[in-house]
Amino acid sequence: MMGHAGFVLASYGAAIIVLAALIGWILIDQRIQRQALQELESRGIRRRSETKMDNPS
């Protein structure tokens, strides 16, 4: 195992970096999508999934 420790540690490090980047990308995209939805709703555009019973106005 000692001969391969560098490879194993580098592999774990690369995997951690990739996972952290993916999680960061998801969180940033979530924030962007929520802002876009808020902007649409503030302009009066509603979701198609909203029924007349959900939104009496």
C-alpha positions as CSV (number, residue, x, y, z in Angstrom):
1,M,0.0,0.0,0.0
2,M,2.8,2.4,0.7
3,G,3.9,2.4,-2.9
4,H,0.4,3.5,-4.0
5,A,-0.4,5.9,-1.3
6,G,0.3,9.0,-3.4
7,F,-2.0,7.8,-6.2
8,V,-4.7,6.9,-3.7
9,L,-4.5,10.2,-1.9
10,A,-4.4,12.1,-5.2
11,S,-7.5,10.2,-6.4
12,Y,-9.4,11.0,-3.2
13,G,-8.3,14.7,-3.4
14,A,-9.5,14.9,-7.0
15,A,-12.8,13.3,-6.1
16,I,-13.3,15.7,-3.3
17,I,-12.5,18.7,-5.5
18,V,-15.0,17.5,-8.2
19,L,-17.7,16.9,-5.7
20,A,-17.2,20.3,-4.0
21,A,-17.3,22.0,-7.5
22,L,-20.6,20.2,-8.3
23,I,-22.2,21.1,-5.0
24,G,-21.1,24.7,-5.5
25,W,-22.5,24.7,-9.0
26,I,-25.8,23.4,-7.8
27,L,-26.1,25.9,-5.0
28,I,-25.2,28.8,-7.4
29,D,-27.7,27.6,-10.0
30,Q,-30.4,27.2,-7.3
31,R,-29.9,30.8,-6.3
32,I,-30.1,32.0,-10.0
33,Q,-33.3,30.0,-10.6
34,R,-35.0,31.3,-7.5
35,Q,-34.2,34.8,-8.5
36,A,-35.5,34.2,-12.0
37,L,-38.7,32.7,-10.5
38,Q,-39.1,35.7,-8.1
39,E,-38.7,38.1,-11.0
40,L,-41.3,36.3,-13.1
41,E,-43.8,36.2,-10.2
42,S,-43.2,39.9,-9.4
43,R,-44.2,40.6,-13.1
44,G,-47.4,38.7,-12.6
45,I,-46.4,35.6,-14.4
46,R,-47.6,32.5,-12.5
47,R,-46.7,28.9,-12.6
48,R,-48.9,26.6,-14.7
49,S,-49.1,24.1,-11.9
50,E,-51.0,26.7,-9.9
51,T,-54.7,26.0,-10.1
52,K,-57.6,28.4,-9.7
53,M,-58.3,27.0,-6.2
54,D,-54.7,27.7,-5.2
55,N,-54.8,31.3,-6.4
56,P,-58.3,32.9,-5.9
57,S,-57.3,36.2,-7.6
